[in-house]
Amino acid sequence: MASVREVYNALKDIANKDQRGFVTPSQFNAFAPIAQTNVFNNIFNKLGNAEVMRRRGIDPGRDKSLGKQVKEDLSLFSKTSGAITRTVGSHFAKPDDLSRIITVKTFGSILMDVSSSVTIPVEYDEEKLEYVLNSNLSKPTEDSPVAFLNDEVMVFPDSIKKISVRYYKQPEGLLATTGARTASMPKFGFTVTNNKEVYTASTSVDFELPEHYIPELVEEMARLIGVNLRDASIYNYAEGQKQKR
């Protein structure tokens, strides 16, 4: 996965170029979670671009397919909730670490390796939802339910008491020493020796994004910190890298 040490060192080299700036570990740690979230959200834009390429017949296909590569990256963040119980009315609480929902299902039982759960179509148009709820022909039933997303998950009919959600979780971090997942955000751990910050793996948390996203993380960190420090060399580097793509 993407090492905070590698990202920090690359960013520091950019900032120190021509002695025009310096990035401290504290500044780096303040922006690292934001940069990771921004890069993660951009993956979904790539997925949309991949779909356009596929429709136009210009996607390389197989192992070189942009869509395949993006989906493999996103699969690292795919997660299924346990049973979520209805709270008040039609409401179900969203998972705390939810980023984007993939599917919503009723929480059924499994008999003879066959699940009784039903996939619940998700409606995003409130006006259309109102029409569905008031229609005699399309009114939701337990065999044909419907969901609506706001700050919670609303499922109709109210007789459905439990659901499960397949979703992409928010990116977090990996322990630098073991690679194990942690709820902690990316952080460059260090000790001060001879007035210099020295990297310490035991207190560091790597990015959860794959290693090949290091250039994008560096660019995003440069953009964020460049604006903060008002250091034109950092900001221009990030913008220049984007132009090369």
C-alpha atoms as one frame of an Amber mdcrd trajectory, in Angstrom:
protein
   0.000   0.000   0.000   0.985   3.679  -0.243   3.675   4.440   2.315   3.407
   7.718   4.243   7.176   7.761   4.380   7.502   7.658   0.605   4.779  10.262
   0.072   6.250  12.557   2.730   9.797  12.287   1.374   8.625  13.044  -2.171
   6.592  15.988  -0.970   9.459  17.303   1.151  11.818  17.121  -1.834   9.389
  19.210  -3.867   8.943  21.753  -1.089  12.689  22.029  -0.509  13.466  22.544
  -4.184  15.441  25.740  -4.599  15.031  26.245  -0.843  11.609  27.753  -1.358
   9.677  25.949   1.348   9.545  23.208   3.941   6.844  20.714   4.883   6.782
  19.665   8.523   5.383  16.305   9.694   2.605  18.176  11.513   1.534  19.910
   8.303   1.738  16.642   6.415  -0.382  14.809   9.006  -3.015  17.551   8.978
  -3.612  17.186   5.233  -2.929  13.465   4.662  -6.483  12.240   5.469  -7.997
  14.947   3.251  -5.673  14.094   0.372  -6.501  10.394   0.646 -10.243  11.109
   0.618  -9.895  13.365  -2.437  -7.900  10.745  -4.363 -10.351   8.034  -3.298
 -13.319  10.073  -4.541 -11.521  10.643  -7.839 -11.442   6.871  -8.384 -15.203
   7.012  -8.925 -14.655   9.644 -11.615 -12.236   7.233 -13.294 -14.924   4.552
 -13.141 -17.302   6.879 -14.981 -14.644   7.622 -17.606 -13.997   3.897 -18.009
 -17.684   3.311 -18.690 -17.640   6.015 -21.378 -14.586   4.377 -22.960 -16.315
   0.984 -22.909 -19.406   2.361 -24.620 -17.276   3.988 -27.304 -15.354   0.765
 -27.849 -11.981   2.298 -26.989 -11.326   0.479 -23.718  -8.251  -1.800 -24.191
  -9.989  -4.694 -22.453  -8.689  -7.618 -20.384  -5.874  -6.782 -17.937  -5.371
  -3.341 -19.531  -9.012  -2.351 -19.112  -9.337   0.885 -17.149 -12.677  -0.277
 -15.767 -11.176  -3.543 -14.537  -8.267  -1.766 -12.854 -10.528   0.735 -11.112
 -12.941  -1.952  -9.914 -10.034  -3.964  -8.508  -8.884  -0.901  -6.574 -12.380
  -0.204  -5.255 -12.830  -3.834  -4.218 -10.330  -3.173  -1.410 -12.933  -0.902
   0.162 -15.988  -3.092  -0.456 -17.715  -4.198   2.705 -20.980  -5.808   3.843
 -22.750  -4.742   7.008 -24.333  -7.132   9.450 -28.038  -6.957  10.170 -29.230
  -3.364  10.502 -32.417  -3.063  12.537 -35.105  -0.516  11.804 -34.994   2.454
  14.168 -37.970   4.798  13.812 -40.591   4.582  11.069 -38.945   3.578   7.778
 -35.429   4.456   8.889 -32.274   2.346   9.087 -28.985   3.853  10.242 -26.170
   3.917   7.703 -22.871   2.210   8.633 -20.546   4.683  10.360 -17.762   4.187
   7.809 -20.005   4.305   4.729 -18.793   6.193   1.670 -21.094   4.929  -1.107
 -23.772   2.274  -1.160 -23.504  -0.579  -3.660 -26.651  -2.603  -2.858 -29.296
  -2.846  -0.164 -30.925  -6.199   0.692 -33.468  -7.527   3.124 -31.769  -9.545
   5.833 -33.088 -13.026   5.077 -32.199 -16.526   6.174 -30.244 -19.219   4.348
 -31.846 -22.618   3.787 -30.197 -25.372   1.727 -27.566 -22.822   0.567 -30.328
 -20.596  -0.803 -30.775 -17.113   0.651 -34.229 -15.652   1.148 -32.910 -12.082
   1.048 -34.291  -9.729  -1.589 -32.352  -6.983  -3.331 -33.988  -3.630  -2.685
 -33.901  -1.144  -5.586 -32.668   2.257  -4.412 -34.632   5.317  -5.517 -32.852
   8.676  -5.489 -35.670  10.860  -6.853 -37.962  11.928  -4.011 -40.761  12.861
  -6.394 -40.640   9.453  -8.071 -40.570   7.762  -4.655 -43.735   9.612  -3.693
 -45.400   8.372  -6.870 -44.349   4.767  -6.161 -45.634   4.893  -2.577 -49.013
   6.263  -3.638 -49.513   3.990  -6.655 -51.789   0.966  -6.373 -49.815  -0.813
  -9.101 -46.248  -0.183  -7.897 -46.745   0.139  -4.157 -43.839  -1.599  -2.343
 -44.320  -5.073  -0.860 -42.002  -7.417   1.037 -41.262  -9.229  -2.222 -40.823
  -5.964  -4.109 -39.531  -3.333  -1.677 -37.935   0.034  -2.404 -35.290   2.106
  -0.598 -34.587   5.818  -0.473 -31.382   7.443   0.748 -31.047  10.594   2.806
 -29.132  10.892   6.078 -30.419   7.366   6.753 -31.709   4.467   4.646 -35.482
   4.468   4.283 -37.058   1.142   3.270 -40.661   0.490   2.304 -42.856  -1.296
   3.309 -42.456  -0.826   7.054 -42.928  -4.552   7.631 -39.275  -5.097   6.645
 -37.460  -4.995   9.981 -33.854  -5.799   9.037 -31.602  -5.046   6.090 -27.953
  -5.478   5.118 -25.918  -3.056   3.047 -23.074  -3.730   0.641 -20.990  -0.576
   0.372 -17.673   1.098  -0.184 -16.230   2.182   3.130 -14.330   5.389   3.728
 -10.556   5.016   3.346  -8.665   4.813   6.623  -5.146   3.535   7.312  -2.802
   0.573   7.574  -0.284   0.058  10.353   3.142   0.731   8.865   4.734  -2.153
  10.793   2.261  -4.938   9.963  -0.009  -3.686   7.169  -3.047  -4.436   9.338
  -6.098  -2.239   8.878  -6.768   0.405  11.486  -9.416   3.056  12.023  -6.594
   5.582  12.434  -5.916   8.013   9.615  -2.619   8.183   7.670   0.146   9.668
   9.818   3.884  10.194   9.512   5.262   9.076  12.884   8.574  10.492  13.993
  10.997  11.194  16.803  13.225  14.242  17.074  16.952  13.471  16.972  19.535
  16.243  16.781  16.729  18.695  15.983  15.622  16.565  13.022  12.399  14.602
  12.581  13.290  10.935  12.071  10.677   8.536  10.677   9.337   5.974  13.158
   7.415   3.031  11.697   5.908   1.997  15.042   3.884   5.217  15.273   3.190
   5.631  11.559   0.005   4.784   9.678   0.223   4.221   5.910  -2.434   5.216
   3.386  -5.018   2.537   2.631  -4.845   3.268  -1.090  -2.750   0.927  -3.301
   0.878   1.808  -3.934   0.277   2.945  -7.517  -1.687   5.914  -6.149   1.447
   7.415  -4.566   1.950   9.942  -7.431  -1.652  11.117  -7.078  -1.303  11.398
  -3.303   1.863  13.455  -3.714   0.120  15.709  -6.230  -2.921  16.165  -4.022
  -0.810  16.813  -0.924   1.245  19.322  -2.909  -1.896  21.092  -4.042  -3.379
  21.239  -0.539  -0.188  22.221   1.276   0.910  24.522  -1.529  -2.253  26.561
  -1.125  -1.863  26.540   2.651   1.779  27.605   2.575   1.295  29.897  -0.405
   4.338  28.266  -1.933   3.975  28.601  -5.712   6.581  25.923  -6.460   4.569
  23.248  -4.671   1.242  24.265  -6.188   2.683  24.583  -9.685   4.275  21.136
  -9.411   0.896  19.560  -8.660  -0.805  21.393 -11.485   2.037  20.518 -13.854
   1.728  16.819 -13.046  -1.992  16.929 -13.847  -1.248  18.497 -17.236   1.107
  15.617 -18.099  -1.671  13.021 -17.791
